[in-house]
Amino acid sequence: MSGTARRSGAERSYPLPHAGPDAWFTESLVNSVAAVLVGYGYPRLGSSADRTALESALVAFLYNPPENPA
C-alpha cells in the first residue's frame, strides 16, 4: 500500500516514505506519546520492553515498511 493510498475518498498522509534517519523521531516524541496515553488512563511504561514496543508501534505507523528483497 502506498503512502498516498485512498481510503473512504480521502488521501492518506501516513505512512511516510522513510529514507533514513529522521530528526523528528526523538526520545522526546516517544515520551510525549507515552504521556498522552497516560493522560487517557493507560498505564505508564513499566519497562524498557514497553518503551521498545511503543517505539516499534510508532515506527510502523509513521513509515513505510522496508521493501522485501526479491
C-alpha positions as CSV (number, residue, x, y, z in Angstrom):
1,M,0.0,0.0,0.0
2,S,1.4,3.4,-0.9
3,G,1.6,6.3,1.4
4,T,-1.0,8.1,-0.8
5,A,-3.5,5.2,-1.0
6,R,-7.1,6.4,-0.8
7,R,-9.4,5.3,1.9
8,S,-13.0,6.4,2.1
9,G,-12.3,9.1,-0.5
10,A,-9.6,10.8,1.5
11,E,-5.9,10.8,0.7
12,R,-3.8,9.4,3.5
13,S,-0.9,11.3,5.0
14,Y,0.7,8.2,6.6
15,P,2.8,6.1,6.4
16,L,5.6,8.4,5.3
17,P,8.3,7.3,3.0
18,H,11.4,6.5,5.1
19,A,14.8,7.1,3.5
20,G,17.0,7.1,6.6
21,P,17.4,8.8,10.0
22,D,14.6,11.1,10.9
23,A,15.3,14.2,13.1
24,W,11.6,14.3,14.1
25,F,11.7,10.8,15.7
26,T,13.3,11.5,19.1
27,E,13.2,10.2,22.6
28,S,11.1,13.3,23.4
29,L,8.5,12.2,20.8
30,V,8.2,8.8,22.4
31,N,7.9,10.3,25.9
32,S,5.2,12.7,24.7
33,V,3.2,9.9,23.2
34,A,3.6,7.9,26.4
35,A,2.4,10.9,28.4
36,V,-0.7,11.3,26.2
37,L,-1.6,7.6,26.7
38,V,-1.2,8.0,30.5
39,G,-3.4,11.1,30.3
40,Y,-6.1,8.9,28.7
41,G,-5.9,6.4,31.5
42,Y,-3.4,3.9,30.1
43,P,-0.7,2.6,32.3
44,R,2.8,4.2,32.4
45,L,5.6,2.5,30.5
46,G,6.8,-0.1,33.0
47,S,10.0,-1.4,31.5
48,S,12.4,-0.9,28.6
49,A,10.5,-3.6,26.8
50,D,7.3,-1.4,27.0
51,R,9.3,1.5,25.6
52,T,10.7,-0.6,22.8
53,A,7.2,-1.8,21.9
54,L,5.9,1.8,21.8
55,E,8.8,2.9,19.6
56,S,8.1,-0.1,17.2
57,A,4.4,0.8,17.0
58,L,5.2,4.4,16.2
59,V,7.7,3.4,13.5
60,A,5.2,1.0,12.0
61,F,2.5,3.8,11.9
62,L,4.8,6.6,10.7
63,Y,6.9,4.9,8.0
64,N,6.5,2.6,5.0
65,P,7.9,-0.8,5.8
66,P,11.2,-1.6,4.0
67,E,10.9,-3.3,0.7
68,N,11.3,-7.0,0.7
69,P,14.3,-8.1,-1.4
70,A,13.3,-10.2,-4.4
